[in-house]
Amino acid sequence: MRTLGTDAPRSRIVLVRHGEPVAATLGLVGGPVGDTGLTERGREQVRVLAERLAASAELGAVAALYASTLPRAIETAELLAPALGGLAVRVRHDLREHDPGALDGLTWAEVTANHAPPDLGLEPDRPVAPGGESLRGFHERARAALSALAERHAGETTVVACHGGIVAAAVGLCFGVPPSARLPLPTRYASMTELEVTERGWRLGRYNDRYPVTD
């Protein structure tokens, strides 16, 4: 766990997992090729969250709105923006999901039939496919991205439209889980997970908050 100095101001990073993506409904691996954005149901899930945030103002003043480079995250951030004061969406490549490499755009049936992905519990340093990331590499990249945002927006609240894998990496960071370990968390679409950065380091403020439930 990364510990900040005792004089470091408190910061918040609110991670919003994207809504239901088209790739999931088609059974596709959703990397840059396979991801074509949200379904109508996914857009509605994010709209419901945006309406809640606009009505409650529970996040207070939000300094910045980020998204990964994948279409489903960008679309999620764009739907949230009006509820966050019309903030512009800042896109960061290091906030994307675990890179699937050569598996991108394939059906999961094709992956099962023709590829032998690593056992992530036993082979955390083996890439999932040629051109892809290992589990440890992904977690280290995700944690570095979150740390960079915490430093850039010290003392502020930041919202990030991202992915289930990024949320899992963040939870692991808060609880001191090694980056080689997999956390199969049931993070729901359009849910919020809040990270707090204090003088003692990273702390989990909330996880999987998606009231009111839309599905």
C-alpha positions, 0 to 999 in steps of 0.5 A: 500500500502506498502511503502519502506524507502526513501533510498530504491533503485528502483526495477522492477518486470515484470510479464508475464502471461503464454500463452494459456494453454491446460486446458483452451481449454479443459474447465478444472480447471487448478490447479496442476492436471488440468494444463498440460502446454501450447498449441502450440498456447500458445507456439507461443504467448510466442515465439513472446514475447521472440523474441520482448524482444531479439530484443528490449532489452527493459528490460535491464539487468534482474537479475532473472527469476521466475515461479510459480510451475504450468506447464503453467508458467514453460513452459512460463519461459523456452521459455522466458529464451533465450531472457533474457540471458539464465537465469535459471528458479527459481520456487516459490510455492507462485507465483501460481494461486488461489488454487482451492482445490477440484475443480482442474481437474474438468470441469467448467461444473462439477463445475457449476453443482455440486458445489456452489463456494462463491460469491467472492464479498460478501465472500472474506474469504470463500475458493473456495472449500475444500482445496482451498484458499479464495480470501483474502488469495490468494491476501495476499499470492500473495502480500507477494510473490511480496514483497519478490521478491522486497526485494531480488532483490532491485535495479534490474529487475526481470521477473516472469512467472505467472498467471492472478490472480497474475497480478490482485493482483499486480495491486491491490497492486499498487493502494491500493485496499484491498486484500478482493476485486476482480479485474476482469482484462482482462489480455491477454496471454503472456502479460507483466505487469510491477511493479516499487518499488520506495521510495513512494511504488509500482507503475504500469509501464505498464499493458497488453502489448503484442505487436505484437498481435498474436491472 
